[in-house]
Structure formats: C-alpha cells, structure tokens
Amino acid sequence: MNYRRLGKTNYEISEVSLGAWQIGGAWGSVPDEDAIRVLNTALEAGVNFIDTADVYGDGRSERLIAQVLAERPEPVLVATKTGRRLQPHNVEGYNRKNLTAFVERSLENLRRETLDLLQLHCPPTEVYYRPEVFEILVDLQRDGKIRHFGVSVEKVEEAIKAINYPELASVQIIFNAFRQRPKDLFFGLAQTADIGIIVRLPLSSGLLAGKITRQTQFAPDDHRNFNRFGEQFDRGETFSGVDFDAALAAVDALRLIVPPGISMADFAMRWILDHPAVSCIIPGARNPEQVAQNVLASDLAPLSGEQRQAVEEIYANHIRPLVHHRW
C-alpha cells in the first residue's frame, strides 16, 4: 500500500482507502459479520482511512467501524459526513443547533472525543454561499469536536466555491473514467490551495468492475435499482449519472484496452491514482474478496500514455455528451 498526504490536514493516508456506504445500507443487505470482515480485511491490507456518514444505515456504519477499531491496535483515521439527516434537506437546516447535534451523535457512534474529519454531506448548492455555515465548522474545530472539516460535493462548481474558505481541508468528489470533468479545472485549483481530494465512486457504482450486464438484477434496497434517475438523491451518485445502456457500451470499449492479468476494476482505479492531485480513492466493498481486489490498484504501475489516451477517447465518444456539462 502506498500513502499520500491529505492536503493541509497533513494526514498520510492509504491511497486506496475504504468507503463504508455499502456496510451501512442502500447497496443491498450486508450482514454485520460480513461488514466486520470487510473492515478487518481492509485494515490488514494497510488501509488507514475510512470514510462513512451518519446516514449510512442511520449510524450503523459508524457504529460498526467503532466496534472493529476498538479491537485493533493500529491508528486509523475516520472521516464522517453530516447534513443528510435533515428532513427536509434544505439550507435552513445547516444551522448551529443541528450541526452540533449531528457531530455529537457521530462522536457517540464512533466512540471518539474528536472527529478526524467532518464533511458536509452534499448540501444544497446555496450552502456554499453562506459563510456562516463554515463559521460554525470553525467553531466546532476550536471547541475540539472536529480536527478538520471538508465537503462532499455533487458538482465541480460547488467544489470550487468551497475551497475559497481558508480553513477547509478536503473535498470529496466523484471522479472516474465516466466522470472526468473535475480534472479540467478543479484539480489544479485544489493543489494550489493545498486541498485534499477524496475520490468516491471510483468504479461508477460497480460498472467499471466490468461484471454488470444488462441482465444484472439489483436488490430492491440497492440504489442501483431505485435511484437510476435520481428518484431518491442526486442521479449522479448512481452509475455516475450515465444512462445504463450507454455506460455498458463504454464498458465494452474499455474492456478491450485492459491489459492481460489486470482486472478492469484495478485498471479503472489505477487511472484515477495516476492523477497526482488525488489524495485517495474510497471504493466500497460488500465482502473481503472485493477489498483484496481493490487494494491491488496501489501496487500497479502507472498506465501508459496510450492507455490514458484510449480512456480519454472512450469518454469523449460514449460519455462526455451525456454528463460532462451536468456535474
């Protein structure tokens, strides 16, 4: 496992870390024992950074992480996210009372006195234009409840606005072979501002693992079944917002350029890691076998110029007209 600096936090984190959405919910049922095995396997592979959220299983993901970490000796950094518990999820809900209560709940779930990294969880765009929200986060930092704070965004424009707040330490964003816009402008700005970049959905909801077909059936409680058109949350969170059939055609094209002996998933994650602005990727996993496969991406050699160009051409021909202007 290789490690990279997470911006101005100065945390040295595993470049392949772990996203804990799957072990919380919305990806089909994952029993507690499987979730615990996923976490232990990741830590044994050198992962030292886990990303979760207070809404993943209504706190289940946070509590499982705390349970596992209580039994392990190595130091592990945990980032959580907050804000999506609001009902309705609106700008007015991002106030001192609510954010403080959410932070205290996460502290209890994670059995910690201080959160390593707190991220606003894809708030409404207007939140980024309200300095008073970020002043609340600064106060929580001064009070010792959080060490650092960042944002998880849907759109590049939100990320660019967020990094104007000088105390902000990180941005979590969707970036993969099917969502390439962040590298056009945002990555350079983030590097200049010393912002850590956490890449979520590196496999585009599993599409870039190359195993999903038109016949694949998803469980009723899997967001790939119920959120393809943004019925429950932003459409871009499911298959990167790409039409399913168009995405599968792009997968078929990508498969032709994956070298022998390398899985499509590791090829897709290596492509992301070849961008030096990226601090880490946070693929999720439903079982230990997926964790073991994911971490291999850290040890792969960088892709060749020809391979990178081929990925660009596939994006331009199959994906760019569908999503580039939207996120």
Buried (B, 14 or more C-beta within 10 A) or exposed (E): EEBBEBBBBEBEBBBBBBBBBBBBBBBBEBEEEBBBBBBBBBBBBBBBBBBBBBBBBEBBBBBBBBBBBEEEEEEBBBBBBBBBBBEEBEBEBBEEEBBBEBBEBBBEBBEBEBBBBBBBBBBBBEBBEBEEBBEBBBBBBEEEBBBBBBBBBBBBBBBBBBBEBEEBBBBBBBBBBBBBBBBEEBBEBBEEBEBBBBBBBBBBBBBBBBEBEEEEEBEEEBBBBBBBEEEEBBBBBBBBBBBBEBBBBBBEBBEEBBEEEBBBBBBBBBBBBBBEBBBBBBBBBBBBEBBBBBBBBBEBEEBEEEBBEBBBEBBEEBBBEBBBEEB
